[in-house]
Amino acid sequence: MTVCQLYASRQSPPMGEIRLKARALMGPRHGAAFVDPHCPPGTAIGFRFADHLPPTSKAAQFDRALTGDVMDVSLRVFDAEVIGTYTAASEANPRGLFYVDHVDWFRKKPSPRSQ
């Protein structure tokens, strides 16, 4: 599934586990979001990692890579393929929220400021 497809179905999303290939952005002002450069501007899905990830799992490694040093306030950008569940959009969270349970792979991208 793509970010565009998931965003379009945010009012009544698919049930069960979803495989998503996306660009992950993490920044101090915007939190964590999945985006896709092929989607219309403003298309983004907020995400967080599932509770109780095994510390040696790829998901936990990705979480640590995204979080980075708390003193580093730069935008972190990764391409990744993840599996998780999605909760529908609500008044409190109009974009819905993706819970990452498993990470197949992730790769750091240069931040937009360093390009």
N, CA, C and O atoms as a GROMACS GRO file, in nm:
protein
  460
    1MET      N    1   0.085  -0.117   0.000
    1MET     CA    2   0.000   0.000   0.000
    1MET      C    3   0.090   0.124   0.000
    1MET      O    4   0.200   0.122   0.055
    2THR      N    5   0.043   0.229  -0.061
    2THR     CA    6   0.118   0.354  -0.065
    2THR      C    7   0.061   0.454   0.036
    2THR      O    8  -0.051   0.437   0.084
    3VAL      N    9   0.138   0.556   0.066
    3VAL     CA   10   0.091   0.664   0.153
    3VAL      C   11  -0.033   0.728   0.091
    3VAL      O   12  -0.129   0.759   0.162
    4CYS      N   13  -0.032   0.749  -0.040
    4CYS     CA   14  -0.147   0.810  -0.109
    4CYS      C   15  -0.273   0.726  -0.088
    4CYS      O   16  -0.379   0.781  -0.057
    5GLN      N   17  -0.263   0.594  -0.105
    5GLN     CA   18  -0.379   0.506  -0.088
    5GLN      C   19  -0.428   0.506   0.056
    5GLN      O   20  -0.548   0.513   0.081
    6LEU      N   21  -0.335   0.499   0.150
    6LEU     CA   22  -0.374   0.495   0.291
    6LEU      C   23  -0.438   0.628   0.332
    6LEU      O   24  -0.538   0.629   0.404
    7TYR      N   25  -0.383   0.737   0.287
    7TYR     CA   26  -0.437   0.869   0.317
    7TYR      C   27  -0.578   0.884   0.259
    7TYR      O   28  -0.668   0.938   0.324
    8ALA      N   29  -0.597   0.836   0.137
    8ALA     CA   30  -0.729   0.844   0.073
    8ALA      C   31  -0.834   0.762   0.148
    8ALA      O   32  -0.952   0.795   0.145
    9SER      N   33  -0.791   0.654   0.214
    9SER     CA   34  -0.886   0.567   0.285
    9SER      C   35  -0.885   0.592   0.436
    9SER      O   36  -0.926   0.505   0.512
   10ARG      N   37  -0.838   0.708   0.479
   10ARG     CA   38  -0.819   0.733   0.622
   10ARG      C   39  -0.949   0.734   0.703
   10ARG      O   40  -0.945   0.713   0.824
   11GLN      N   41  -1.063   0.759   0.640
   11GLN     CA   42  -1.190   0.756   0.712
   11GLN      C   43  -1.235   0.613   0.740
   11GLN      O   44  -1.296   0.586   0.844
   12SER      N   45  -1.207   0.521   0.649
   12SER     CA   46  -1.241   0.378   0.669
   12SER      C   47  -1.127   0.293   0.614
   12SER      O   48  -1.139   0.234   0.507
   13PRO      N   49  -1.015   0.288   0.689
   13PRO     CA   50  -0.894   0.221   0.641
   13PRO      C   51  -0.909   0.069   0.640
   13PRO      O   52  -1.000   0.013   0.702
   14PRO      N   53  -0.818   0.003   0.568
   14PRO     CA   54  -0.818  -0.144   0.567
   14PRO      C   55  -0.790  -0.198   0.707
   14PRO      O   56  -0.719  -0.136   0.786
   15MET      N   57  -0.846  -0.312   0.736
   15MET     CA   58  -0.827  -0.377   0.866
   15MET      C   59  -0.702  -0.466   0.860
   15MET      O   60  -0.660  -0.508   0.752
   16GLY      N   61  -0.646  -0.494   0.976
   16GLY     CA   62  -0.532  -0.584   0.984
   16GLY      C   63  -0.401  -0.515   0.954
   16GLY      O   64  -0.392  -0.393   0.951
   17GLU      N   65  -0.300  -0.598   0.932
   17GLU     CA   66  -0.166  -0.546   0.906
   17GLU      C   67  -0.156  -0.487   0.766
   17GLU      O   68  -0.216  -0.536   0.671
   18ILE      N   69  -0.079  -0.380   0.757
   18ILE     CA   70  -0.058  -0.308   0.631
   18ILE      C   71   0.092  -0.297   0.608
   18ILE      O   72   0.167  -0.262   0.699
   19ARG      N   73   0.134  -0.326   0.487
   19ARG     CA   74   0.274  -0.306   0.446
   19ARG      C   75   0.280  -0.172   0.374
   19ARG      O   76   0.203  -0.147   0.282
   20LEU      N   77   0.372  -0.087   0.417
   20LEU     CA   78   0.381   0.048   0.365
   20LEU      C   79   0.526   0.079   0.330
   20LEU      O   80   0.616   0.063   0.413
   21LYS      N   81   0.549   0.124   0.209
   21LYS     CA   82   0.681   0.170   0.166
   21LYS      C   83   0.669   0.321   0.154
   21LYS      O   84   0.588   0.372   0.077
   22ALA      N   85   0.752   0.394   0.231
   22ALA     CA   86   0.735   0.538   0.238
   22ALA      C   87   0.862   0.608   0.280
   22ALA      O   88   0.962   0.544   0.315
   23ARG      N   89   0.858   0.738   0.276
   23ARG     CA   90   0.964   0.821   0.332
   23ARG      C   91   0.919   0.861   0.472
   23ARG      O   92   0.808   0.911   0.490
   24ALA      N   93   1.005   0.840   0.570
   24ALA     CA   94   0.975   0.874   0.708
   24ALA      C   95   1.047   1.004   0.744
   24ALA      O   96   1.168   1.017   0.722
   25LEU      N   97   0.972   1.098   0.798
   25LEU     CA   98   1.029   1.225   0.841
   25LEU      C   99   1.012   1.236   0.992
   25LEU      O  100   0.906   1.204   1.045
   26MET      N  101   1.116   1.282   1.060
   26MET     CA  102   1.107   1.304   1.204
   26MET      C  103   1.174   1.436   1.234
   26MET      O  104   1.292   1.456   1.204
   27GLY      N  105   1.097   1.526   1.291
   27GLY     CA  106   1.151   1.656   1.326
   27GLY      C  107   1.088   1.708   1.452
   27GLY      O  108   0.978   1.664   1.489
   28PRO      N  109   1.154   1.800   1.520
   28PRO     CA  110   1.102   1.848   1.647
   28PRO      C  111   0.971   1.926   1.635
   28PRO      O  112   0.892   1.927   1.729
   29ARG      N  113   0.948   1.989   1.523
   29ARG     CA  114   0.826   2.068   1.507
   29ARG      C  115   0.709   1.988   1.453
   29ARG      O  116   0.594   2.022   1.479
   30HIS      N  117   0.735   1.882   1.378
   30HIS     CA  118   0.627   1.811   1.310
   30HIS      C  119   0.606   1.668   1.358
   30HIS      O  120   0.513   1.601   1.313
   31GLY      N  121   0.690   1.620   1.449
   31GLY     CA  122   0.678   1.482   1.493
   31GLY      C  123   0.719   1.386   1.383
   31GLY      O  124   0.804   1.419   1.300
   32ALA      N  125   0.658   1.267   1.382
   32ALA     CA  126   0.694   1.163   1.286
   32ALA      C  127   0.581   1.145   1.186
   32ALA      O  128   0.464   1.134   1.224
   33ALA      N  129   0.616   1.142   1.057
   33ALA     CA  130   0.515   1.124   0.953
   33ALA      C  131   0.573   1.047   0.836
   33ALA      O  132   0.691   1.058   0.804
   34PHE      N  133   0.487   0.967   0.774
   34PHE     CA  134   0.520   0.902   0.648
   34PHE      C  135   0.466   0.988   0.535
   34PHE      O  136   0.352   1.035   0.540
   35VAL      N  137   0.549   1.010   0.434
   35VAL     CA  138   0.511   1.085   0.315
   35VAL      C  139   0.559   1.007   0.192
   35VAL      O  140   0.633   0.909   0.203
   36ASP      N  141   0.516   1.054   0.077
   36ASP     CA  142   0.560   0.995  -0.050
   36ASP      C  143   0.571   1.111  -0.149
   36ASP      O  144   0.474   1.184  -0.167
   37PRO      N  145   0.686   1.129  -0.212
   37PRO     CA  146   0.702   1.242  -0.305
   37PRO      C  147   0.606   1.234  -0.425
   37PRO      O  148   0.590   1.333  -0.496
   38HIS      N  149   0.543   1.118  -0.448
   38HIS     CA  150   0.450   1.105  -0.559
   38HIS      C  151   0.306   1.142  -0.521
   38HIS      O  152   0.218   1.146  -0.608
   39CYS      N  153   0.282   1.170  -0.393
   39CYS     CA  154   0.148   1.208  -0.347
   39CYS      C  155   0.130   1.359  -0.355
   39CYS      O  156   0.228   1.433  -0.359
   40PRO      N  157   0.006   1.405  -0.358
   40PRO     CA  158  -0.019   1.550  -0.357
   40PRO      C  159   0.038   1.615  -0.230
   40PRO      O  160   0.049   1.549  -0.127
   41PRO      N  161   0.074   1.743  -0.238
   41PRO     CA  162   0.125   1.813  -0.119
   41PRO      C  163   0.025   1.803  -0.002
   41PRO      O  164  -0.096   1.806  -0.023
   42GLY      N  165   0.077   1.790   0.118
   42GLY     CA  166  -0.008   1.780   0.236
   42GLY      C  167  -0.051   1.639   0.270
   42GLY      O  168  -0.114   1.617   0.374
   43THR      N  169  -0.019   1.543   0.185
   43THR     CA  170  -0.055   1.404   0.210
   43THR      C  171   0.051   1.344   0.302
   43THR      O  172   0.166   1.325   0.262
   44ALA      N  173   0.012   1.314   0.424
   44ALA     CA  174   0.105   1.257   0.522
   44ALA      C  175   0.026   1.173   0.621
   44ALA      O  176  -0.091   1.200   0.649
   45ILE      N  177   0.093   1.073   0.675
   45ILE     CA  178   0.035   0.985   0.776
   45ILE      C  179   0.126   0.988   0.898
   45ILE      O  180   0.244   0.953   0.889
   46GLY      N  181   0.073   1.030   1.011
   46GLY     CA  182   0.150   1.029   1.134
   46GLY      C  183   0.176   0.885   1.177
   46GLY      O  184   0.096   0.796   1.149
   47PHE      N  185   0.289   0.863   1.245
   47PHE     CA  186   0.317   0.728   1.292
   47PHE      C  187   0.390   0.729   1.425
   47PHE      O  188   0.450   0.829   1.466
   48ARG      N  189   0.384   0.616   1.489
   48ARG     CA  190   0.462   0.590   1.610
   48ARG      C  191   0.495   0.442   1.610
   48ARG      O  192   0.436   0.363   1.536
   49PHE      N  193   0.589   0.405   1.694
   49PHE     CA  194   0.628   0.265   1.705
   49PHE      C  195   0.542   0.196   1.810
   49PHE      O  196   0.503   0.257   1.910
   50ALA      N  197   0.514   0.069   1.785
   50ALA     CA  198   0.436  -0.010   1.880
   50ALA      C  199   0.512  -0.018   2.012
   50ALA      O  200   0.635  -0.011   2.015
   51ASP      N  201   0.438  -0.033   2.119
   51ASP     CA  202   0.500  -0.050   2.250
   51ASP      C  203   0.568  -0.187   2.258
   51ASP      O  204   0.528  -0.281   2.189
   52HIS      N  205   0.668  -0.196   2.339
   52HIS     CA  206   0.736  -0.324   2.370
   52HIS      C  207   0.801  -0.389   2.248
   52HIS      O  208   0.785  -0.508   2.225
   53LEU      N  209   0.875  -0.311   2.170
   53LEU     CA  210   0.952  -0.369   2.060
   53LEU      C  211   1.073  -0.441   2.118
   53LEU      O  212   1.137  -0.388   2.209
   54PRO      N  213   1.107  -0.559   2.069
   54PRO     CA  214   1.231  -0.622   2.114
   54PRO      C  215   1.349  -0.529   2.085
   54PRO      O  216   1.359  -0.477   1.974
   55PRO      N  217   1.439  -0.507   2.181
   55PRO     CA  218   1.547  -0.408   2.163
   55PRO      C  219   1.638  -0.435   2.045
   55PRO      O  220   1.698  -0.342   1.991
   56THR      N  221   1.651  -0.561   2.003
   56THR     CA  222   1.739  -0.591   1.890
   56THR      C  223   1.664  -0.596   1.756
   56THR      O  224   1.724  -0.623   1.653
   57SER      N  225   1.535  -0.571   1.758
   57SER     CA  226   1.457  -0.577   1.633
   57SER      C  227   1.493  -0.460   1.541
   57SER      O  228   1.541  -0.356   1.586
   58LYS      N  229   1.469  -0.479   1.414
   58LYS     CA  230   1.493  -0.372   1.316
   58LYS      C  231   1.403  -0.252   1.345
   58LYS      O  232   1.442  -0.138   1.321
   59ALA      N  233   1.282  -0.277   1.396
   59ALA     CA  234   1.191  -0.167   1.431
   59ALA      C  235   1.251  -0.082   1.544
   59ALA      O  236   1.244   0.040   1.538
   60ALA      N  237   1.308  -0.146   1.645
   60ALA     CA  238   1.371  -0.071   1.754
   60ALA      C  239   1.493   0.005   1.703
   60ALA      O  240   1.518   0.118   1.747
   61GLN      N  241   1.570  -0.054   1.612
   61GLN     CA  242   1.685   0.014   1.553
   61GLN      C  243   1.640   0.137   1.475
   61GLN      O  244   1.703   0.243   1.484
   62PHE      N  245   1.531   0.122   1.399
   62PHE     CA  246   1.478   0.234   1.321
   62PHE      C  247   1.428   0.344   1.415
   62PHE      O  248   1.451   0.462   1.390
   63ASP      N  249   1.360   0.305   1.522
   63ASP     CA  250   1.312   0.403   1.620
   63ASP      C  251   1.429   0.483   1.676
   63ASP      O  252   1.422   0.605   1.686
   64ARG      N  253   1.537   0.416   1.713
   64ARG     CA  254   1.655   0.485   1.767
   64ARG      C  255   1.719   0.576   1.661
   64ARG      O  256   1.764   0.686   1.692
   65ALA      N  257   1.723   0.529   1.536
   65ALA     CA  258   1.782   0.610   1.429
   65ALA      C  259   1.699   0.736   1.404
   65ALA      O  260   1.755   0.844   1.382
   66LEU      N  261   1.569   0.724   1.409
   66LEU     CA  262   1.482   0.840   1.389
   66LEU      C  263   1.490   0.937   1.506
   66LEU      O  264   1.492   1.059   1.487
   67THR      N  265   1.495   0.884   1.626
   67THR     CA  266   1.497   0.968   1.745
   67THR      C  267   1.630   1.041   1.754
   67THR      O  268   1.633   1.161   1.783
   68GLY      N  269   1.739   0.971   1.730
   68GLY     CA  270   1.871   1.033   1.731
   68GLY      C  271   1.904   1.099   1.863
   68GLY      O  272   1.846   1.067   1.966
   69ASP      N  273   1.997   1.189   1.858
   69ASP     CA  274   2.040   1.266   1.974
   69ASP      C  275   1.934   1.373   2.002
   69ASP      O  276   1.898   1.449   1.913
   70VAL      N  277   1.885   1.379   2.124
   70VAL     CA  278   1.780   1.476   2.158
   70VAL      C  279   1.824   1.620   2.141
   70VAL      O  280   1.741   1.709   2.125
   71MET      N  281   1.954   1.645   2.142
   71MET     CA  282   2.005   1.780   2.122
   71MET      C  283   2.010   1.818   1.973
   71MET      O  284   2.025   1.935   1.940
   72ASP      N  285   1.999   1.720   1.886
   72ASP     CA  286   2.001   1.744   1.742
   72ASP      C  287   1.858   1.773   1.697
   72ASP      O  288   1.774   1.683   1.698
   73VAL      N  289   1.830   1.895   1.659
   73VAL     CA  290   1.695   1.934   1.620
   73VAL      C  291   1.674   1.934   1.469
   73VAL      O  292   1.574   1.988   1.420
   74SER      N  293   1.767   1.875   1.394
   74SER     CA  294   1.753   1.871   1.250
   74SER      C  295   1.646   1.769   1.208
   74SER      O  296   1.615   1.676   1.281
   75LEU      N  297   1.593   1.789   1.090
   75LEU     CA  298   1.496   1.697   1.032
   75LEU      C  299   1.569   1.568   0.994
   75LEU      O  300   1.674   1.573   0.929
   76ARG      N  301   1.515   1.454   1.033
   76ARG     CA  302   1.571   1.324   0.996
   76ARG      C  303   1.482   1.264   0.888
   76ARG      O  304   1.360   1.264   0.900
   77VAL      N  305   1.546   1.212   0.783
   77VAL     CA  306   1.473   1.161   0.667
   77VAL      C  307   1.523   1.021   0.634
   77VAL      O  308   1.644   1.000   0.618
   78PHE      N  309   1.432   0.925   0.624
   78PHE     CA  310   1.464   0.787   0.591
   78PHE      C  311   1.364   0.735   0.489
   78PHE      O  312   1.247   0.774   0.491
   79ASP      N  313   1.408   0.647   0.403
   79ASP     CA  314   1.318   0.565   0.324
   79ASP      C  315   1.306   0.434   0.398
   79ASP      O  316   1.404   0.385   0.454
   80ALA      N  317   1.185   0.376   0.399
   80ALA     CA  318   1.164   0.253   0.476
   80ALA      C  319   1.048   0.173   0.421
   80ALA      O  320   0.961   0.225   0.351
   81GLU      N  321   1.049   0.045   0.455
   81GLU     CA  322   0.935  -0.042   0.432
   81GLU      C  323   0.897  -0.101   0.567
   81GLU      O  324   0.977  -0.168   0.632
   82VAL      N  325   0.772  -0.074   0.608
   82VAL     CA  326   0.727  -0.111   0.742
   82VAL      C  327   0.596  -0.189   0.734
   82VAL      O  328   0.525  -0.186   0.633
   83ILE      N  329   0.566  -0.257   0.842
   83ILE     CA  330   0.438  -0.328   0.857
   83ILE      C  331   0.378  -0.284   0.989
   83ILE      O  332   0.448  -0.273   1.090
   84GLY      N  333   0.249  -0.259   0.988
   84GLY     CA  334   0.184  -0.217   1.110
   84GLY      C  335   0.034  -0.207   1.092
   84GLY      O  336  -0.022  -0.258   0.994
   85THR      N  337  -0.029  -0.142   1.186
   85THR     CA  338  -0.174  -0.123   1.181
   85THR      C  339  -0.202   0.027   1.178
   85THR      O  340  -0.120   0.109   1.218
   86TYR      N  341  -0.320   0.060   1.130
   86TYR     CA  342  -0.358   0.200   1.111
   86TYR      C  343  -0.491   0.226   1.178
   86TYR      O  344  -0.586   0.150   1.161
   87THR      N  345  -0.497   0.333   1.255
   87THR     CA  346  -0.624   0.372   1.314
   87THR      C  347  -0.681   0.487   1.232
   87THR      O  348  -0.609   0.576   1.188
   88ALA      N  349  -0.811   0.481   1.211
   88ALA     CA  350  -0.879   0.577   1.124
   88ALA      C  351  -0.864   0.720   1.174
   88ALA      O  352  -0.839   0.745   1.292
   89ALA      N  353  -0.881   0.812   1.081
   89ALA     CA  354  -0.880   0.953   1.114
   89ALA      C  355  -0.993   0.984   1.212
   89ALA      O  356  -1.100   0.923   1.208
   90SER      N  357  -0.966   1.081   1.298
   90SER     CA  358  -1.067   1.124   1.395
   90SER      C  359  -1.056   1.275   1.408
   90SER      O  360  -0.968   1.338   1.348
   91GLU      N  361  -1.144   1.332   1.486
   91GLU     CA  362  -1.138   1.476   1.508
   91GLU      C  363  -1.007   1.515   1.573
   91GLU      O  364  -0.946   1.616   1.537
   92ALA      N  365  -0.963   1.435   1.669
   92ALA     CA  366  -0.838   1.463   1.740
   92ALA      C  367  -0.715   1.437   1.653
   92ALA      O  368  -0.612   1.501   1.671
   93ASN      N  369  -0.726   1.344   1.559
   93ASN     CA  370  -0.614   1.307   1.473
   93ASN      C  371  -0.665   1.294   1.329
   93ASN      O  372  -0.692   1.182   1.285
   94PRO      N  373  -0.678   1.404   1.256
   94PRO     CA  374  -0.741   1.402   1.124
   94PRO      C  375  -0.667   1.322   1.016
   94PRO      O  376  -0.725   1.291   0.912
   95ARG      N  377  -0.540   1.289   1.039
   95ARG     CA  378  -0.466   1.209   0.942
   95ARG      C  379  -0.460   1.061   0.980
   95ARG      O  380  -0.404   0.980   0.905
   96GLY      N  381  -0.518   1.026   1.094
   96GLY     CA  382  -0.507   0.888   1.142
   96GLY      C  383  -0.368   0.867   1.201
   96GLY      O  384  -0.288   0.960   1.208
   97LEU      N  385  -0.341   0.743   1.243
   97LEU     CA  386  -0.211   0.713   1.302
   97LEU      C  387  -0.171   0.570   1.269
   97LEU      O  388  -0.248   0.476   1.288
   98PHE      N  389  -0.049   0.556   1.219
   98PHE     CA  390   0.006   0.426   1.182
   98PHE      C  391   0.095   0.378   1.296
   98PHE      O  392   0.181   0.453   1.343
   99TYR      N  393   0.074   0.254   1.341
   99TYR     CA  394   0.156   0.194   1.446
   99TYR      C  395   0.251   0.093   1.383
   99TYR      O  396   0.208  -0.010   1.332
  100VAL      N  397   0.381   0.122   1.386
  100VAL     CA  398   0.483   0.037   1.325
  100VAL      C  399   0.514  -0.079   1.420
  100VAL      O  400   0.557  -0.059   1.533
  101ASP      N  401   0.492  -0.202   1.370
  101ASP     CA  402   0.523  -0.324   1.446
  101ASP      C  403   0.650  -0.391   1.396
  101ASP      O  404   0.723  -0.454   1.474
  102HIS      N  405   0.678  -0.378   1.266
  102HIS     CA  406   0.788  -0.450   1.203
  102HIS      C  407   0.848  -0.361   1.095
  102HIS      O  408   0.777  -0.288   1.027
  103VAL      N  409   0.980  -0.368   1.080
  103VAL     CA  410   1.050  -0.292   0.976
  103VAL      C  411   1.128  -0.391   0.892
  103VAL      O  412   1.212  -0.465   0.943
  104ASP      N  413   1.099  -0.392   0.761
  104ASP     CA  414   1.176  -0.478   0.670
  104ASP      C  415   1.312  -0.418   0.642
  104ASP      O  416   1.414  -0.487   0.645
  105TRP      N  417   1.315  -0.287   0.614
  105TRP     CA  418   1.441  -0.217   0.589
  105TRP      C  419   1.420  -0.068   0.608
  105TRP      O  420   1.308  -0.017   0.600
  106PHE      N  421   1.531   0.003   0.632
  106PHE     CA  422   1.529   0.150   0.634
  106PHE      C  423   1.665   0.201   0.590
  106PHE      O  424   1.768   0.136   0.611
  107ARG      N  425   1.664   0.319   0.529
  107ARG     CA  426   1.786   0.378   0.473
  107ARG      C  427   1.780   0.529   0.495
  107ARG      O  428   1.683   0.594   0.457
  108LYS      N  429   1.884   0.584   0.556
  108LYS     CA  430   1.890   0.728   0.582
  108LYS      C  431   1.908   0.805   0.452
  108LYS      O  432   1.986   0.766   0.366
  109LYS      N  433   1.835   0.915   0.441
  109LYS     CA  434   1.848   1.007   0.328
  109LYS      C  435   1.910   1.137   0.379
  109LYS      O  436   1.896   1.170   0.497
  110PRO      N  437   1.979   1.210   0.293
  110PRO     CA  438   2.030   1.340   0.336
  110PRO      C  439   1.911   1.432   0.369
  110PRO      O  440   1.810   1.430   0.299
  111SER      N  441   1.924   1.511   0.473
  111SER     CA  442   1.814   1.603   0.505
  111SER      C  443   1.805   1.709   0.397
  111SER      O  444   1.905   1.740   0.332
  112PRO      N  445   1.686   1.766   0.376
  112PRO     CA  446   1.670   1.867   0.270
  112PRO      C  447   1.763   1.986   0.286
  112PRO      O  448   1.803   2.046   0.186
  113ARG      N  449   1.800   2.021   0.408
  113ARG     CA  450   1.889   2.136   0.429
  113ARG      C  451   2.031   2.110   0.383
  113ARG      O  452   2.103   2.203   0.349
  114SER      N  453   2.073   1.981   0.382
  114SER     CA  454   2.211   1.950   0.345
  114SER      C  455   2.227   1.926   0.196
  114SER      O  456   2.338   1.900   0.149
  115GLN      N  457   2.118   1.934   0.120
  115GLN     CA  458   2.126   1.909  -0.025
  115GLN      C  459   2.150   2.037  -0.101
  115GLN      O  460   2.159   2.035  -0.224
   0.00000   0.00000   0.00000
